[in-house]
Each structure stands twice: as structure tokens, then as C-alpha cells.
Amino acid sequence: MASFKKLKSGWRYRLKYTDPFTQQQKEKSEAGFRTKPEAELAAAEFLRQLKQGFEQTDIPLVDYIRNWIDNYKKGVVRKNTIKTT
């Protein structure tokens, strides 16, 4: 659900969503829109992209894990932890 607020610098939207991969609650906000409809449009576009980016497909578990490590763990864990043979 998105909320909108008028600031001195323009309009801001803030929305809470569930990350489709980690299932954790996240918050997204962006500011600097000249009008409220511009902020509403940007929030709707973010939600549309979020929904489009999440597709359930049948992929091998090995490929899924490699993709997950590349997106969520590189730079967080040591190289030896993610080193593959």
C-alpha cells in the first residue's frame, strides 16, 4: 500500500511490499515529484515492475542457488564460502 506526502521539495511516495525471493517486508520511498499524480504513477510503475520480475519457472535447484548467491550473498560472505569447483 502506498502513501503520499507533500514535502517542501515536492511529493514523496512510500510503500511497503514483500520481497518475492526472501519473503521479507521491505520499504521503498522516492521523493522529488512535482505533483501527486507523478508520484502515484512512479509508485504504480515500481509495483508493476516488481510483479513482472517475479515469475515462477521450473529451473534446476543448482541454477536457482547460484542465482540467489550472485544476487544476495556476493560481497557479504567470504570468497571460500561461495567458491564452486
ROSE-4610 file (N, C-alpha, C; in Angstrom, 1 decimal, always signed):
// ROSE-4610
residu = [M/M/M/A/A/A/S/S/S/F/F/F/K/K/K/K/K/K/L/L/L/K/K/K/S/S/S/G/G/G/W/W/W/R/R/R/Y/Y/Y/R/R/R/L/L/L/K/K/K/Y/Y/Y/T/T/T/D/D/D/P/P/P/F/F/F/T/T/T/Q/Q/Q/Q/Q/Q/Q/Q/Q/K/K/K/E/E/E/K/K/K/S/S/S/E/E/E/A/A/A/G/G/G/F/F/F/R/R/R/T/T/T/K/K/K/P/P/P/E/E/E/A/A/A/E/E/E/L/L/L/A/A/A/A/A/A/A/A/A/E/E/E/F/F/F/L/L/L/R/R/R/Q/Q/Q/L/L/L/K/K/K/Q/Q/Q/G/G/G/F/F/F/E/E/E/Q/Q/Q/T/T/T/D/D/D/I/I/I/P/P/P/L/L/L/V/V/V/D/D/D/Y/Y/Y/I/I/I/R/R/R/N/N/N/W/W/W/I/I/I/D/D/D/N/N/N/Y/Y/Y/K/K/K/K/K/K/G/G/G/V/V/V/V/V/V/R/R/R/K/K/K/N/N/N/T/T/T/I/I/I/K/K/K/T/T/T/T/T/T]
num = [1/1/1/2/2/2/3/3/3/4/4/4/5/5/5/6/6/6/7/7/7/8/8/8/9/9/9/10/10/10/11/11/11/12/12/12/13/13/13/14/14/14/15/15/15/16/16/16/17/17/17/18/18/18/19/19/19/20/20/20/21/21/21/22/22/22/23/23/23/24/24/24/25/25/25/26/26/26/27/27/27/28/28/28/29/29/29/30/30/30/31/31/31/32/32/32/33/33/33/34/34/34/35/35/35/36/36/36/37/37/37/38/38/38/39/39/39/40/40/40/41/41/41/42/42/42/43/43/43/44/44/44/45/45/45/46/46/46/47/47/47/48/48/48/49/49/49/50/50/50/51/51/51/52/52/52/53/53/53/54/54/54/55/55/55/56/56/56/57/57/57/58/58/58/59/59/59/60/60/60/61/61/61/62/62/62/63/63/63/64/64/64/65/65/65/66/66/66/67/67/67/68/68/68/69/69/69/70/70/70/71/71/71/72/72/72/73/73/73/74/74/74/75/75/75/76/76/76/77/77/77/78/78/78/79/79/79/80/80/80/81/81/81/82/82/82/83/83/83/84/84/84/85/85/85]
x = [+0.8/+0.0/+0.9/+0.6/+1.4/+0.8/+1.7/+1.3/+2.0/+1.4/+2.0/+2.0/+3.1/+3.2/+3.8/+3.3/+3.8/+4.9/+6.1/+7.2/+7.5/+8.5/+8.9/+9.5/+10.2/+10.8/+9.9/+8.7/+7.7/+7.0/+6.6/+5.8/+6.7/+6.3/+7.1/+6.1/+6.5/+5.7/+6.5/+5.8/+6.4/+5.5/+6.1/+5.2/+6.0/+5.2/+5.7/+5.3/+6.3/+6.0/+6.8/+6.4/+7.1/+8.0/+9.3/+10.3/+9.9/+9.8/+9.3/+10.3/+11.6/+12.6/+12.8/+13.0/+13.3/+12.0/+10.9/+9.6/+9.7/+10.6/+10.8/+10.1/+9.5/+8.9/+10.0/+9.8/+10.7/+9.9/+10.6/+10.0/+10.8/+10.0/+10.6/+10.0/+10.9/+10.4/+11.2/+10.6/+11.2/+10.5/+11.3/+10.8/+11.2/+10.7/+11.1/+10.1/+8.9/+7.9/+7.2/+7.0/+6.4/+4.9/+4.2/+2.8/+2.5/+1.3/+0.9/+0.7/+0.0/-0.2/+1.2/+2.2/+3.5/+4.0/+3.9/+4.3/+3.5/+2.2/+1.3/+1.7/+2.1/+2.5/+3.8/+4.7/+6.0/+5.8/+5.0/+4.7/+4.0/+3.1/+2.4/+3.4/+4.3/+5.3/+6.3/+6.7/+7.5/+6.8/+5.5/+4.8/+4.6/+4.4/+4.3/+5.6/+6.7/+8.0/+8.3/+7.8/+8.0/+7.2/+6.0/+5.2/+5.7/+6.2/+6.7/+8.0/+8.8/+10.1/+10.0/+8.8/+8.7/+7.9/+8.6/+7.9/+8.3/+7.3/+7.6/+7.9/+9.1/+9.5/+10.2/+10.2/+10.9/+12.3/+13.2/+14.6/+15.3/+16.4/+17.1/+17.5/+17.6/+17.9/+19.3/+20.2/+21.6/+21.6/+20.9/+20.8/+20.2/+19.1/+18.5/+19.4/+20.1/+21.0/+22.2/+22.7/+23.8/+23.3/+22.1/+21.5/+21.2/+20.8/+20.5/+21.8/+22.8/+24.1/+24.7/+24.6/+25.1/+24.3/+23.0/+22.2/+22.2/+22.3/+22.1/+23.3/+24.3/+25.4/+26.8/+26.9/+28.3/+28.6/+29.8/+30.2/+29.8/+29.0/+28.6/+29.3/+29.5/+30.2/+31.6/+32.5/+33.8/+33.8/+34.9/+35.0/+35.0/+35.6/+35.7/+34.3/+33.4/+32.1/+31.3/+31.5/+30.8/+31.6/+32.8/+33.7/+33.1/+33.0/+32.5/+33.6/+33.5/+34.5/+34.1]
y = [-1.2/+0.0/+1.2/+2.1/+3.3/+4.5/+5.3/+6.6/+7.7/+8.9/+10.0/+11.2/+12.0/+13.1/+14.3/+15.5/+16.7/+17.2/+17.4/+18.0/+19.3/+20.0/+21.3/+21.2/+20.0/+19.8/+19.1/+18.8/+18.2/+17.0/+16.0/+14.9/+13.7/+12.9/+11.7/+10.5/+9.4/+8.2/+7.2/+6.4/+5.4/+4.2/+3.0/+1.9/+0.7/-0.2/-1.4/-2.6/-3.5/-4.7/-5.9/-7.0/-8.3/-8.6/-8.8/-9.2/-10.6/-10.8/-12.1/-13.2/-13.0/-14.0/-14.3/-13.3/-13.5/-13.6/-13.1/-13.1/-12.1/-11.2/-10.2/-8.9/-8.2/-6.9/-5.9/-5.1/-4.1/-2.8/-1.7/-0.4/+0.4/+1.0/+1.8/+3.2/+4.2/+5.5/+6.3/+7.3/+8.1/+9.5/+10.5/+11.9/+12.8/+14.0/+15.0/+15.1/+14.5/+14.7/+16.0/+16.6/+17.9/+17.9/+16.8/+16.7/+15.3/+15.2/+13.9/+12.9/+13.2/+12.2/+11.6/+12.4/+11.9/+10.9/+11.2/+10.3/+9.0/+9.1/+7.9/+7.1/+7.7/+7.0/+6.2/+6.9/+6.2/+5.0/+5.2/+4.1/+2.9/+3.2/+2.1/+1.4/+2.2/+1.6/+0.7/+1.1/+0.2/-1.1/-1.0/-2.2/-3.1/-2.5/-3.3/-4.0/-3.3/-3.9/-5.1/-4.9/-5.9/-7.1/-6.9/-8.1/-8.8/-8.0/-8.6/-9.4/-8.9/-9.5/-10.9/-11.2/-12.4/-13.4/-14.4/-15.4/-16.7/-17.6/-18.9/-19.8/-20.3/-21.1/-22.4/-23.4/-24.6/-24.6/-24.3/-24.3/-25.3/-25.8/-26.7/-26.0/-26.7/-26.1/-25.5/-26.1/-25.6/-24.2/-24.1/-22.8/-21.7/-22.1/-21.2/-20.7/-21.7/-21.3/-20.4/-20.7/-19.9/-18.4/-18.3/-17.0/-16.3/-17.0/-16.4/-15.9/-16.7/-16.3/-15.1/-15.1/-13.9/-12.6/-12.7/-11.5/-11.1/-12.1/-11.7/-11.9/-12.7/-13.0/-12.6/-12.2/-11.8/-10.5/-10.4/-9.3/-9.3/-10.3/-10.4/-11.5/-12.6/-13.8/-13.9/-14.7/-14.8/-15.6/-15.3/-16.0/-17.5/-18.0/-19.5/-20.1/-19.3/-19.8/-20.1/-19.2/-19.3/-19.9/-20.3/-20.9/-22.2/-22.4/-23.6/-24.3/-25.6/-26.4/-26.6]
z = [+0.0/+0.0/+0.0/-0.8/-1.0/-0.2/+0.4/+1.0/+0.3/+0.3/-0.4/+0.6/+0.5/+1.4/+0.6/+0.9/+0.2/+1.1/+0.5/+1.1/+0.6/+1.1/+0.6/-0.8/-1.0/-2.3/-3.4/-3.0/-3.9/-3.2/-3.9/-3.4/-3.2/-2.2/-2.0/-1.9/-2.4/-2.1/-1.3/-0.5/+0.3/+0.3/+0.0/+0.0/+0.6/+1.2/+1.8/+0.9/+0.7/-0.1/+0.4/+0.0/+0.3/-0.8/-0.5/-1.5/-1.9/-3.3/-3.8/-3.5/-3.3/-3.2/-1.7/-0.9/+0.5/+1.4/+0.9/+1.7/+2.9/+2.8/+3.9/+3.5/+4.5/+4.3/+4.0/+3.0/+2.6/+2.4/+2.4/+2.2/+1.1/+0.2/-0.9/-0.8/-0.9/-1.0/-2.0/-2.6/-3.6/-3.5/-3.6/-3.5/-4.6/-4.7/-5.7/-6.8/-6.7/-7.8/-7.7/-8.8/-8.8/-8.4/-8.8/-8.5/-7.9/-7.2/-6.6/-7.7/-8.8/-9.8/-10.4/-10.4/-10.8/-9.8/-8.5/-7.5/-7.6/-7.8/-7.9/-9.1/-10.2/-11.4/-11.1/-10.5/-10.2/-9.2/-8.2/-7.3/-8.0/-8.9/-9.7/-10.6/-11.2/-12.1/-11.3/-10.1/-9.3/-9.0/-8.6/-8.3/-9.5/-10.7/-11.9/-12.2/-12.1/-12.3/-11.3/-10.1/-9.1/-9.4/-9.9/-10.3/-11.5/-12.5/-13.7/-13.5/-12.5/-12.2/-11.5/-11.0/-10.3/-11.1/-11.7/-12.4/-11.8/-11.7/-11.2/-12.4/-12.5/-13.6/-13.0/-13.8/-13.4/-13.8/-12.8/-13.1/-12.1/-12.5/-11.6/-10.3/-9.2/-7.9/-7.9/-8.6/-8.7/-9.3/-10.4/-11.1/-10.2/-9.5/-8.6/-7.5/-6.9/-5.8/-6.3/-7.4/-8.0/-8.2/-8.8/-9.0/-7.6/-6.7/-5.4/-4.7/-4.8/-4.2/-4.9/-6.3/-7.0/-6.6/-6.4/-6.1/-4.6/-3.7/-2.3/-1.4/-1.8/-0.9/-1.4/-2.7/-3.1/-2.4/-1.8/-1.1/+0.4/+0.8/+2.1/+2.8/+2.1/+2.7/+2.0/+2.7/+2.2/+0.8/+0.0/-1.3/-1.1/-0.1/+0.0/+0.3/+0.8/+1.1/-0.2/-1.2/-2.4/-3.6/-3.3/-4.3/-4.8/-6.1/-6.7/-7.4/-7.6/-8.3/-9.7]
